[in-house]
Amino acid sequence: SLWESTRLKGRVWGVPQDAEARPFYYSKLLLRKMGWSEDEIESLDERVAAGKFTWQDMYDVAEEAVQTGIVGEGDGWWHRPSNGPDFLYYYYGAGGEIKGAGDELIFDKKAALIVYELLYEAAQELKILRPNKLDGNWDFHKDFTSKFDKVLFVFEGTWRWASWHVNYLQDLGGEDYLFANVGFAPIPANERGTGKPITLTHPLVYMVSSKSKHPDLALLLISKATTRALNTDYAVASGHLGILKSQLDYPPYTSAKFLSATLTLLEYTTFLPNSPYWSSYSEAYYLGIQAVESGDLTPKEALDVVVEKLNNEMGDNVIIRD
């Protein structure tokens, strides 16, 4: 599936160098405080993967955690504190498409409105998400989420697992602390959208410049670097996923418990579009997210502003789908 991320107009333009996924992390520590049994906690990943624990279920549990004082207001569910690829899988999960038959990008108003309504509900109505969560403060975000004793649910990346246990949890047992107190699964299915769990992968890729004087030598170097041994060394150290099927039964990889467990997330993955128009599209879509979470605009008002911005900045390069 990683090859799909390198395709443009039917051609492959690069070789994947790494991969990751963006899981749904949940605090076993806080779920225990809420009275969940060990069986309920340990089966949550399977229920998410089967579509039996949905995005809406997540909201319900997060709301309960806030109302009962297990977590503070706004700390039932967190996402990243700034714009990034993650927000696209919200749109995909709501049933949105982004690539059509041509070069234009698609903006599905129905799917986008579902996203804006969900985020408005989380921040402004249920109070499970901080209305100022998009403050760009990554240092606070990483520190505050690391112990999973203050935030119940977190949408993050696989690479954050390594960051948490290496940089924040050494005094508490490192990775052992995470396995004892944190679970992970695909992003829960959106009942109002596709009804299927999801994630997103944004691989880095090797490419050979058209101006290279020795393209064959460059390709040979890439092939020598793309081995299960070298890629596993990198993946284990950085919290990224393997790129080769041969890593599935490679002992140094399979012995890395977290990586081998999360490799199956690629079954649910989606990708960013390979498009020169993605930046403009992403910035407009994110503007709506900021507006509804802060309460500056209602979901419908935000949608109208985003559509106007897309039309003004992208013109014929965007298709607005009603």
Disulfide bonds with the S-S distance in Angstrom:
none
